[in-house]
Amino acid sequence: MKKISVILFIALLCITAVCAADEISEDVIIRLREHCYVSPQGGEMLHTDQNCRIVHEKYLPLTEIEFSESLLNQYSLCPVCSASNQPEALVELSCGKVEYLNYQCTLPDGRLLLTGGTRRDEIGGDAAWIMCLNTDRTISWEYISRKDGFTAAENAVVLTDGTIAVIMEDYPKKRAAMFFSPDGKKARKQLDLKKKRGILYTITPSFMMTYEDASKKAEEYRCKTFLYDWNGKEITRYDGLIMKDGYGFIVPNDDECVFYGHDDVFNGHAMIQKLDESLDKALWETKLDWQLPGSDTAVLEYALKTSDGGYVAWLREGCPGEDEWSSYEWSHFLVKFDADGRLMWVKGKDEYGPDTGNLFVYDGKIAIFCSDGLQIDASRSVRWLDMDGKMLGMTDVKLNSEDFKVLRDYLEPENPGEKRTTIVDQQQFISMGDELWVMATCFVADDLGEEGFSTIYDSQEIIMFKVPEI
């Protein structure tokens, strides 16, 4: 079995708490003996970072003192810089290559299925790439399309008979579904999809979904959605972009056909709906009222099924500017529905911080991944909520460029006066048994200031790292 190199990675779990001396790990004591800082203005915490980010900048730098365990009776430990520094595993899936991978689904036995693209050989040329990971994050099997001409592996799903279906493409020349057994062997003849109507949106164990623009006038926007079974036969078609008579998305990793979005692409209300098995009519449908006066458009985004059978999503609502040239002012809310689509609660986004981002669901909790930038030293945290939207706590995750095998070789710019930065992008949260992991792409880039960044592709790494829980 092919092994993936595993290196050490530091993930700091930051929870505000007062720590008793017998609860402090040995590595924290060692760091306090090396460097111990307090605020000369009467702070009540011990720090290991002279410029700790939770201390107001006017009190920085902190004052260094000699550490003794008696200080633990006078001070509490800073929950950020004095957090336990025990290393967590970081797994490198790809190093120093122009490659990409996306998590698609978890197999019944707990293995992960990833799809993306790589290079066929040293000369170049894109090739579709499928990777199946064991539960210990070693490689179970791989498939690289060296001979069949596909340049990208896209959506993937486990069908009802246990076969793995993967959409393969060489855009715009060809598109097909390839079928694999759980051990990575070809399972049946591939299904040509090039002549199927519409743009592929998603796939489920029961059908493939495509859509196309059905507008007849330039000032209107109408779409039609098509569903095909896994033999290529059309099941049904209906008006709307994914959502029947609306515009939206389908809830991922859900056995039920639940859609979310809005009821009109222009000035529409946010909506969530569930269709019957024939996908012919809605079993239930909920349109949300405006949350703010003056709003005239809203949409649900990033909806997920929760452990109680309901759904959680971001609600984005817009108010027009003062004149026709003004841009919309957008407000965000976190909303929760029960299993029958009834609205349970609405929470303002500001309750969870201004840098709120991606939603995910794990271990009976709602979680929000927050980041204030793409740079590796940006603040990153996970905010944990219960099913009533109550804040349970927050965990911080820190990354360090020096911990990466390839990145550290590219950190120094080639010319004096130039700057380089490390970017962390395409973060996906993946539940693996009783652990939560993140898959991300990292790379070094030349910092061009207002012009953005210039990627150094040889520095790229695809990684997985474990997220600490509260």
Buried (B, 14 or more C-beta within 10 A) or exposed (E): EEEBEBEEBBBBBBBEEEBEEEEBEEEBBEBBEEBBBBBEEEBEBBBBBBEBEEBEEEBBEBBEEEBEEEBBEEBBBBBBBBBBBBEBBBBBBBBBBBBBBBBBBBBEEEBBBBBBBBBBEEEEEBBBBBBBBBBEBEBBBBBBBEEBBBBBBBBBBBBEEEBBBBBBBBEEEBBBBBBBEBEBEEBEEBBEBEEBEBEBBBBBBBBBBBBBEBEEEEEEBBBBBBBBEBEEEEBBBBEBBBBBEBBBBBBEEBEEBBBBBBBBBEEBBBBBBBBEEEBEEBBBBBBBEBBEEEBBBBBBBBBBBBEEEBBBBBBBBBBBEEEEEEEEEEBBBBBBBBBEBEBBEBBEBEEBBEBBBBBBBBEEBBBBBBBEEBBBEBBBBBBBBEBEBEBEBBBBBBBEBEBBBBBBEBBEEEEEEEEBBBBBEEBBBBBBEEBBBBBBBBBBBBBEEEEEBEBBEBBBBBBBBBBBBE
